[in-house]
Amino acid sequence: MPGLLIVSPTMRIHSFLAVVSLLSVSVMSSHAAARVLSVPDAFTPVVVRYVGDNTVPVQGSDGRWHVVYELWLSNATPAPASVERIEVLDYDHQGSVVTALTGDALLSNMRDLSLRPAVDASLPPSTSKLVFLELTFGERSAVPDAIVHRLSGTGGSSPAAHGPAPLTYLAAPWDLGRPAPPVIGAPLAGEGWVVMNGCCSTRGAHRGALLPVDGDLRDAQRFAIDWVRVDAQGHLVNGDRSRVENHLAYDQPVFAVADGTVVGMLDGLENQVPGALPDPASITIDNVDGNHVILDIGRCLYVFYAHLKKGSVRVKLGDRVATGLELGRVGNTGNTSAPHLHLHVMNAPSALGADGLPFVFAHFTLAGMIDPEQWYAPNSQVGDTYRILPGDGPGSRRDELPLDLRIVGFPAAAK
């Protein structure tokens, strides 16, 4: 389910759900001007489409540029099919292979529509699978203006074919030459904020949290972050972890990342007891996010804040808010099992019925990262002392997206 910071039976945190000024905002909707791209006519038994079409290159805290998206593959013929290789090509220089997935690398990035890991790369008639892709580039100038995909495998070779044959064809060209991601301000203040389930790892819960909403598959959480807090000793919680007030993130103020208008909010749900998820039967599309705020920051961009503390939300529908205004406090409401702030940027005023967009923070500092091997270990628990590694290197950063498990500091809140 979305909107949750899942704590497994071993108490490991995950999340199926989650920016002090708006320095620049760019339209990234599907209505943005784009190149007209095409591929040669061919019979293509495996239909290829994107889940959403708004992603653009974003610079991560590793200094690299990331293009993150998903392909939806469907066998539209009565013949069995398989996908053995997917190559991402520079559309304007199709002899240049940006990346290729095959064998174990392809399978490890493939899911069925229920998001379970694919057991193989076959596509029986009338079935679909998803493939998660991440392209990385050392420089912005290295990112192609457009890409196209070359699929190789087997499938029906004609509309009348009932048996598979070897096939290779081009599909799903995509313009990447769109405006840059929005630059946003700090949603929190102070040191020790950890990017949980962040870009761009498939090990975290957000990257694969596609949901069937409003008659389509949506990935509102593609770039979402669950913000928890860690101290210098590597603790997320001090004392009894079943008490919300012992979690370092709890009751911390949450701020407007830009001037905007409140177009969605809820304040009235009680905190969940940390360490246990609520009864699934009690979760609906309306309460899954807990107490929350949706902020329209203009130009088809919306910021979503979830799991806020009951009674802490200071705004109501229609309010105009200024950058840096306190919106509420970190809580543990909705489908969650540990206090955190879920944050994402999207292209519609619906927490789930939207496409998740990349964004960057105007300014933050880095202070290492949580050891991913320890965090993602099967026996990891919230109360553990986590090892802190150098990560992308300490220091001040501007106009970047901090990546998964990085430890971030934001400017102190104005008094």
C-alpha positions as CSV (number, residue, x, y, z in Angstrom):
1,M,0.0,0.0,0.0
2,P,1.1,3.6,-0.6
3,G,1.8,6.2,2.1
4,L,3.5,3.9,4.4
5,L,6.8,3.5,6.1
6,I,6.7,-0.3,6.3
7,V,8.3,-2.0,9.2
8,S,8.8,-5.6,8.3
9,P,8.6,-8.4,10.9
10,T,12.3,-7.7,11.5
11,M,11.5,-4.0,12.1
12,R,13.2,-2.8,8.9
13,I,11.8,0.5,7.7
14,H,10.5,0.7,4.1
15,S,7.9,3.0,2.6
16,F,5.3,2.6,-0.1
17,L,4.5,6.2,-0.1
18,A,6.2,9.7,0.9
19,V,10.5,21.2,-0.7
20,V,12.8,27.4,1.8
21,S,12.2,29.1,-1.6
22,L,11.1,28.3,-5.0
23,L,14.0,29.5,-7.1
24,S,12.8,28.1,-10.4
25,V,9.9,26.1,-11.6
26,S,9.5,24.6,-15.0
27,V,6.5,23.1,-16.7
28,M,7.1,19.4,-17.0
29,S,3.6,18.3,-17.9
30,S,2.8,16.1,-20.9
31,H,1.6,19.2,-22.6
32,A,5.1,20.7,-22.8
33,A,6.5,21.2,-26.3
34,A,8.3,18.1,-27.5
35,R,9.9,16.8,-30.6
36,V,7.9,14.6,-32.9
37,L,9.7,11.2,-32.8
38,S,9.0,8.1,-34.8
39,V,10.2,4.6,-35.5
40,P,10.0,2.5,-38.7
41,D,6.7,0.7,-39.2
42,A,6.9,-2.9,-38.0
43,F,4.7,-5.6,-36.5
44,T,5.5,-5.3,-32.8
45,P,3.9,-8.2,-30.8
46,V,5.1,-6.7,-27.5
47,V,3.6,-3.3,-27.1
48,V,5.8,-0.8,-25.3
49,R,4.7,2.3,-23.4
50,Y,5.9,4.5,-20.6
51,V,4.4,4.8,-17.2
52,G,3.9,8.5,-17.3
53,D,5.9,10.8,-19.6
54,N,7.1,13.6,-17.5
55,T,10.5,12.5,-16.2
56,V,13.6,14.6,-17.1
57,P,17.3,14.3,-16.2
58,V,18.0,15.2,-12.7
59,Q,21.4,15.8,-11.0
60,G,21.9,13.6,-8.0
61,S,24.2,14.2,-5.0
62,D,26.7,11.8,-6.5
63,G,27.3,14.5,-9.2
64,R,25.8,12.3,-11.9
65,W,22.7,12.9,-14.0
66,H,19.9,10.4,-13.7
67,V,17.0,9.5,-16.0
68,V,14.5,7.3,-14.2
69,Y,11.5,5.7,-15.8
70,E,9.5,2.5,-16.3
71,L,8.5,0.6,-19.5
72,W,5.2,-1.2,-19.6
73,L,5.4,-4.3,-21.9
74,S,2.3,-6.1,-23.1
75,N,2.0,-9.1,-25.4
76,A,-0.9,-8.2,-27.7
77,T,-0.9,-11.4,-29.7
78,P,-2.0,-15.0,-29.3
79,A,1.6,-16.2,-29.7
80,P,3.9,-16.5,-26.6
81,A,6.6,-13.9,-26.5
82,S,9.8,-13.2,-24.5
83,V,12.0,-10.2,-24.1
84,E,15.7,-11.2,-24.1
85,R,17.4,-7.8,-24.4
86,I,16.4,-4.1,-24.1
87,E,18.9,-1.6,-25.5
88,V,18.5,2.2,-24.9
89,L,19.8,4.1,-27.9
90,D,20.6,7.7,-28.6
91,Y,17.7,8.5,-30.9
92,D,19.8,10.8,-33.1
93,H,22.8,8.4,-33.2
94,Q,21.2,5.0,-33.1
95,G,24.5,3.2,-33.3
96,S,25.2,4.6,-29.8
97,V,23.9,2.3,-27.1
98,V,23.3,4.2,-23.9
99,T,22.7,1.0,-21.9
100,A,21.6,-2.5,-22.4
101,L,19.7,-4.9,-20.1
102,T,19.9,-8.6,-20.7
103,G,20.1,-11.8,-18.7
104,D,20.1,-11.4,-14.9
105,A,20.3,-7.6,-15.2
106,L,17.1,-7.5,-17.2
107,L,15.3,-9.9,-14.9
108,S,16.3,-8.1,-11.7
109,N,14.6,-5.0,-13.1
110,M,11.4,-6.7,-14.3
111,R,8.2,-7.0,-12.3
112,D,4.7,-8.3,-13.0
113,L,1.8,-5.9,-12.7
114,S,1.3,-6.8,-9.1
115,L,4.9,-5.6,-8.6
116,R,6.2,-9.1,-7.7
117,P,9.7,-9.8,-9.1
118,A,9.4,-11.6,-12.5
119,V,10.5,-15.2,-12.4
120,D,11.5,-15.1,-16.1
121,A,11.3,-12.7,-19.1
122,S,8.5,-14.5,-20.9
123,L,5.3,-12.8,-21.9
124,P,2.4,-15.3,-22.4
125,P,-0.4,-14.0,-24.6
126,S,-2.4,-11.1,-23.2
127,T,0.0,-10.5,-20.3
128,S,2.1,-7.5,-19.2
129,K,5.3,-6.8,-17.3
130,L,7.1,-3.7,-16.1
131,V,10.8,-2.9,-16.5
132,F,12.5,-0.3,-14.3
133,L,15.2,1.7,-16.0
134,E,17.8,4.2,-14.7
135,L,20.2,5.9,-17.1
136,T,23.2,7.7,-15.6
137,F,25.6,10.2,-17.1
138,G,28.6,12.0,-15.8
139,E,27.7,15.3,-17.5
140,R,24.5,17.0,-18.5
141,S,25.9,17.4,-22.0
142,A,26.2,13.6,-22.3
143,V,22.4,13.1,-21.9
144,P,20.9,12.4,-25.3
145,D,18.2,14.9,-26.5
146,A,16.0,11.8,-27.2
147,I,16.2,8.1,-26.7
148,V,14.6,5.0,-28.3
149,H,14.5,1.4,-27.3
150,R,15.5,-1.7,-29.2
151,L,13.8,-4.9,-28.1
152,S,15.1,-8.3,-29.0
153,G,13.4,-11.6,-28.2
154,T,10.7,-13.8,-29.6
155,G,7.0,-13.3,-30.5
156,G,4.4,-13.5,-33.2
157,S,6.0,-12.4,-36.4
158,S,2.7,-11.4,-38.1
159,P,-1.0,-10.8,-37.1
160,A,-1.8,-14.4,-38.1
161,A,1.2,-16.1,-36.4
162,H,0.5,-18.4,-33.6
163,G,4.1,-19.5,-32.9
164,P,7.0,-17.4,-31.7
165,A,9.9,-16.3,-34.0
166,P,13.0,-14.3,-33.3
167,L,12.3,-10.6,-33.5
168,T,14.2,-7.3,-33.1
169,Y,12.5,-3.9,-33.4
170,L,12.5,-0.3,-32.3
171,A,9.9,1.1,-29.9
172,A,9.1,3.9,-27.5
173,P,11.1,6.9,-28.7
174,W,11.2,9.6,-26.0
175,D,12.1,13.3,-26.0
176,L,14.4,14.2,-23.0
177,G,15.0,17.7,-24.1
178,R,12.5,19.2,-21.7
179,P,12.9,21.9,-19.0
180,A,15.0,21.2,-15.9
181,P,13.4,19.9,-12.7
182,P,12.1,22.5,-10.3
183,V,14.4,23.9,-7.7
184,I,12.7,23.8,-4.3
185,G,13.5,24.9,-0.7
186,A,13.8,23.0,2.5
187,P,10.8,21.0,3.9
188,L,12.6,20.5,7.2
189,A,15.3,22.3,9.3
190,G,18.5,21.2,11.0
191,E,20.9,18.3,10.7
192,G,20.6,14.5,10.4
193,W,17.8,14.1,8.0
194,V,18.0,10.8,6.2
195,V,16.7,10.1,2.7
196,M,14.9,6.8,3.1
197,N,13.5,5.0,0.0
198,G,14.9,7.7,-2.2
199,C,16.1,7.9,-5.7
200,C,17.0,5.8,-7.5
201,S,17.4,2.4,-5.9
202,T,14.9,-0.4,-6.6
203,R,15.7,-1.7,-3.1
204,G,13.6,1.0,-1.5
205,A,9.8,0.9,-1.6
206,H,9.1,4.1,-3.6
207,R,10.8,3.2,-6.8
208,G,8.4,0.4,-7.5
209,A,5.3,1.7,-5.9
210,L,3.1,1.8,-9.1
211,L,-0.6,1.8,-8.3
212,P,-3.7,1.3,-10.4
213,V,-5.5,4.6,-9.9
214,D,-8.1,6.4,-12.0
215,G,-8.0,3.7,-14.7
216,D,-4.2,3.8,-15.2
217,L,-1.0,2.8,-13.7
218,R,0.5,5.7,-11.7
219,D,4.0,6.2,-10.2
220,A,3.4,9.3,-8.1
221,Q,6.2,8.1,-5.8
222,R,9.0,7.7,-8.4
223,F,11.2,10.4,-6.7
224,A,9.5,10.4,-3.3
225,I,11.5,10.6,0.0
226,D,10.7,9.4,3.4
227,W,12.6,11.7,5.8
228,V,13.7,10.2,9.1
229,R,16.3,11.6,11.5
230,V,19.5,10.1,12.8
231,D,21.9,11.3,15.5
232,A,25.7,11.4,15.4
233,Q,25.7,7.9,16.9
234,G,23.6,6.4,14.2
235,H,20.3,6.1,16.1
236,L,16.9,6.8,14.6
237,V,15.2,6.3,18.0
238,N,16.3,6.7,21.6
239,G,14.5,4.4,24.0
240,D,11.4,2.3,23.5
241,R,10.8,2.3,19.8
242,S,7.0,1.7,20.2
243,R,6.7,5.3,21.5
244,V,6.4,8.0,18.8
245,E,8.1,10.6,20.9
246,N,11.3,8.6,21.1
247,H,11.8,8.8,17.3
248,L,14.1,11.7,16.4
249,A,11.9,12.8,13.5
250,Y,8.7,13.0,15.5
251,D,7.0,16.4,16.0
252,Q,9.6,18.3,14.0
253,P,8.2,21.3,12.0
254,V,7.4,20.8,8.3
255,F,7.7,23.9,6.0
256,A,6.3,25.1,2.7
257,V,8.9,24.8,0.0
258,A,7.5,27.5,-2.1
259,D,4.8,30.1,-2.3
260,G,1.6,28.3,-3.1
261,T,-2.0,27.4,-2.5
262,V,-3.3,24.6,-0.3
263,V,-5.4,22.3,-2.6
264,G,-5.6,19.3,-0.3
265,M,-5.4,18.6,3.4
266,L,-6.5,16.3,6.2
267,D,-6.0,16.7,10.0
268,G,-7.7,14.4,12.4
269,L,-6.2,11.0,12.2
270,E,-4.5,9.6,15.3
271,N,-0.9,8.4,15.4
272,Q,-0.2,4.7,14.7
273,V,1.8,2.8,17.3
274,P,5.3,2.5,15.8
275,G,6.4,-1.0,14.9
276,A,3.0,-2.1,13.7
277,L,1.0,-1.3,10.5
278,P,-2.7,-0.6,10.8
279,D,-5.3,-3.2,9.9
280,P,-5.2,-3.3,6.1
281,A,-9.0,-3.4,6.0
282,S,-9.0,0.0,7.6
283,I,-6.9,1.6,4.8
284,T,-8.6,3.5,2.0
285,I,-7.4,5.8,-0.7
286,D,-8.6,8.7,1.4
287,N,-6.7,7.8,4.7
288,V,-3.7,5.9,3.4
289,D,-1.5,9.1,3.6
290,G,-2.6,10.0,7.1
291,N,-2.9,13.7,7.9
292,H,-1.4,15.6,4.9
293,V,-1.1,18.7,2.8
294,I,-1.0,19.2,-0.9
295,L,0.5,22.5,-2.1
296,D,0.0,23.9,-5.6
297,I,3.2,25.7,-6.4
298,G,2.2,26.7,-9.9
299,R,2.9,25.6,-13.4
300,C,1.4,22.2,-13.0
301,L,3.6,21.3,-10.0
302,Y,2.2,20.1,-6.7
303,V,4.1,19.1,-3.4
304,F,2.7,16.4,-1.2
305,Y,3.5,16.1,2.5
306,A,2.1,13.0,4.3
307,H,1.8,11.3,7.8
308,L,1.6,14.6,9.7
309,K,0.8,14.7,13.5
310,K,-2.8,15.1,14.5
311,G,-3.7,18.7,15.3
312,S,-0.5,20.1,13.9
313,V,-1.8,21.1,10.4
314,R,-1.9,24.9,10.4
315,V,-3.5,25.5,7.0
316,K,-6.9,24.9,5.4
317,L,-8.1,24.5,1.8
318,G,-7.6,27.6,-0.3
319,D,-5.0,29.2,1.9
320,R,-2.2,31.0,0.2
321,V,1.1,30.2,1.9
322,A,4.5,31.8,1.8
323,T,7.8,30.0,1.5
324,G,9.0,28.8,4.8
325,L,5.6,28.8,6.5
326,E,5.2,25.9,9.0
327,L,2.5,23.6,7.6
328,G,2.5,21.0,10.3
329,R,4.6,18.6,12.2
330,V,6.1,15.1,11.5
331,G,3.8,12.4,12.8
332,N,2.9,8.8,12.3
333,T,-0.6,8.8,10.8
334,G,-2.1,6.7,8.1
335,N,-0.5,3.6,6.7
336,T,2.8,3.9,8.4
337,S,4.7,2.2,11.2
338,A,7.4,4.8,12.2
339,P,7.3,8.6,12.3
340,H,8.5,10.2,9.2
341,L,7.7,12.9,6.6
342,H,6.8,11.5,3.2
343,L,7.5,14.1,0.5
344,H,7.1,14.1,-3.3
345,V,6.5,16.4,-6.2
346,M,3.8,15.5,-8.8
347,N,2.0,16.8,-11.9
348,A,-1.6,16.7,-10.5
349,P,-3.3,17.6,-7.2
350,S,-3.8,13.9,-6.3
351,A,-1.4,12.1,-4.0
352,L,-1.8,8.8,-5.9
353,G,-3.4,9.8,-9.2
354,A,-0.4,11.7,-10.6
355,D,3.0,11.2,-12.2
356,G,6.0,11.7,-9.8
357,L,8.4,14.3,-11.0
358,P,12.1,14.8,-10.2
359,F,13.1,17.9,-8.2
360,V,16.3,19.4,-6.6
361,F,16.9,21.3,-3.4
362,A,18.2,24.9,-3.7
363,H,20.7,24.2,-0.9
364,F,21.6,21.4,1.6
365,T,24.6,19.9,3.2
366,L,25.7,16.3,3.1
367,A,27.1,14.4,6.2
368,G,27.6,10.9,4.9
369,M,25.1,8.1,4.4
370,I,23.6,5.1,6.2
371,D,25.3,1.9,5.3
372,P,23.0,0.4,2.7
373,E,24.1,-3.2,3.3
374,Q,23.2,-2.8,7.0
375,W,20.0,-1.0,6.3
376,Y,18.7,-3.4,3.7
377,A,19.8,-6.5,5.6
378,P,17.0,-8.9,6.5
379,N,17.5,-8.5,10.2
380,S,17.8,-4.7,10.3
381,Q,15.8,-3.0,13.0
382,V,14.8,0.5,13.6
383,G,16.5,0.5,17.0
384,D,19.8,-0.5,15.6
385,T,22.9,1.6,15.7
386,Y,23.5,2.3,12.0
387,R,27.0,2.7,10.5
388,I,27.5,6.0,8.8
389,L,29.7,6.0,5.7
390,P,31.2,8.9,3.7
391,G,28.7,8.6,0.9
392,D,29.0,11.3,-1.8
393,G,31.3,13.3,0.4
394,P,30.5,16.0,3.0
395,G,29.8,19.6,2.3
396,S,27.5,22.1,0.8
397,R,25.4,21.2,-2.2
398,R,23.1,23.2,-4.5
399,D,20.5,22.3,-7.1
400,E,20.9,18.5,-6.5
401,L,18.7,15.7,-5.4
402,P,20.1,13.8,-2.4
403,L,20.1,10.1,-3.2
404,D,18.9,7.1,-1.2
405,L,20.2,6.9,2.4
406,R,22.2,10.2,2.3
407,I,22.2,12.2,5.5
408,V,21.2,15.8,4.8
409,G,21.2,19.1,6.7
410,F,18.9,22.0,5.9
411,P,19.2,25.6,7.1
412,A,17.8,26.3,10.5
413,A,14.2,27.6,10.5
414,A,13.8,31.4,10.8
415,K,12.7,32.5,14.3
